[in-house]
Amino acid sequence: MSLDAWTIVSEYGNKIDKRIEINLVKVDRVISGSYEMYSGDELIGKGNATASRFAS
């Protein structure tokens, strides 16, 4: 699964162009992957993401 999210840049609002790319893979009940954060074309951060769901 891949998700790209951008901030809204407008004349009267936010003028900072930022985006986040998230890439995740589901294996059994765990979803894990990585993300990268950009400001314009510059990479400003990256890391790992993990989520899981357990039925009670």
ROKOLBA-647937 format. One record per residue (C-alpha): residue in one letter; x, y, z. Coordinates in steps of 0.05 Angstrom, whole numbers, plus 5000, padded with zeros to 4 digits. Example, Ala and Ser with C-alpha at 12.3 -4.5 7.8 and 13.67 -1.06 7.14 Angstrom:
// ROKOLBA-647937
A524649105156 S527349795143 
***
This chain:
// ROKOLBA-647937
M500050005000 S502750694983 L500151375005 D502652064985 A499952655024 W501153395008 T499854035046 I495154525013 V498855124986 S494655734971 E495556474960 Y492256655026 G493956045068 N499755565077 K505655725032 I509955145055 D510254575004 K510853935045 R509153215030 I509652535062 E510551875025 I508351255064 N509650545039 L506649975078 V506149215071 K501148765107 V503648095133 D498547695174 R495948195226 V501748685222 I502549275175 S509549565170 G513749995125 S517150665120 Y515651395109 E519451995080 M517852725092 Y519653265042 S519654025041 G519554194967 D524553704937 E528753665001 L528353035044 I527353295116 G525852645153 K524651905147 G523051315191 N519350665201 A511950545215 T508649925245 A501449785264 S497949155288 R490948945308 F489248395356 A482148145366 S479848095438 
***
